[in-house]
């Protein structure tokens, strides 16, 4: 165990260190490896070229998510490349004995949704996946990295990664969130204030009463977007909220093992006098419903603010702002409220969980999608879909004019039929608003919470969700 005054990151890193390489990097053992159909085919091909197998197949879990259609999932897929990719994953998992949750298994879904909901993700783990948003799993007190295809190969073959140790920044936020403000607004606010490059070389530890009050799905939303602030990973120390969520899940410790696990997880928490490389403070009461206006997640504003003027921005941010004005067709100094939307998307590994759908359904009930707006809801997994339907949430969405889809990544990145067309503008609960991210080279994306997406859908334009909330007695 690491010495006292250590962060959770230090402790987990030390516990998983196999050795120090000649390069000075750490050879780090990976406790859980998650794979999907996009970044794994080439990695398996590399193994075969070298005559290698999968060292610990039981530590790898696979699902299909990025390329799956969310309307008709009948096989073979109409997209021949998507069909080839899912076939490759099926064949590779069968050959190497890897657990695979395929469509129709009852447990398929977005990789960062299914692993937590089944209890694979646990405190103190090191987790890797060939996907940028693997930081999601840090919500459980795990150290989770997104990796590239060659690193997927390395983990399959050796169960280790060569990595440089990160510095740790403590992001402390205290206080309660105001009505209409959600976890998505919290992380968009943090990224807006710190910038998209501030986290380079860092792990972010999210701490304080605001995060302690969040449920696990809200914490996952926050950690999911740590990468958008430049951090390699983000995490929250495990606590009673974590343990309540995990208890009795499929792959969580059971019986006497459970009590031993909780005791061990408690010891992994950052020490009260832990040393951080940097600390920043935020007041939760200052956060309003937030929406991006530009082409990075850092270009965000409160919904009741105007698009920033060039002269209001730091000099280094102005060229990108000028590019964003042109691409987004948004003029500086103009309110973001009232910006017309064409497509409204609720889903993704950021906001496709059951609690997200519940909040969205509250706002959708008794309202209807505006004329000319396409709005759809994509559950994050087959289990989420089943639970949502058991609660009748799908009926609420359908009555309100939303489409109710099958699980998948959908329009978050548009490696499937769910894509923007031409210059359409999307109100999206996903995590990236880069140029062309949602399938059209000229399509535009505004990031916001699921509740804000509903507000935009029913009004046909960006709307302050607080205007739709029931008056407080």
Secondary structure, 3 states (H helix, E strand, C coil): CCCCCCCHHHHHHHHCEEEECCCCCEEEECCEEEECCCCCHHHHHHHHHCCCCCCCHHHEEEECCCCCCCCCCCCCCCCHHHHHHHHHHHHHHHHHCCEEECCCCCCCECHHHHHHHHCCCCCCCEEEECCHHHHHHHHHCCEEEECCHHHHHHHHHHCEEEECCCEEEEEEEECCCCCCCCHHHHHHHHHHHHCCCCCCCEEEEEECHHHHCCCHHHHHHHHHCHHHHCCCEEECCCCHHHHHHHCCCCCCCCCHHHHHHHHHHHHHCCCCCCCCCEEEEEEHHHCCCEEECCCCCCCEEECCCECCCHHHCCHHHHHHHHHHHHHHCCCCCCECCCCECCEEEECHHHHCCHHHHHHHHHHHCCCCCCCCCEEEECCCEHHHHHHHHHCCHHHHHHHCCCEECCCCCHHHCCCCCCCCCCCCEEEECCCCCCCCCCCCCCCEEEECCHHHHHHHHHHCECCCHHHCCCCCC
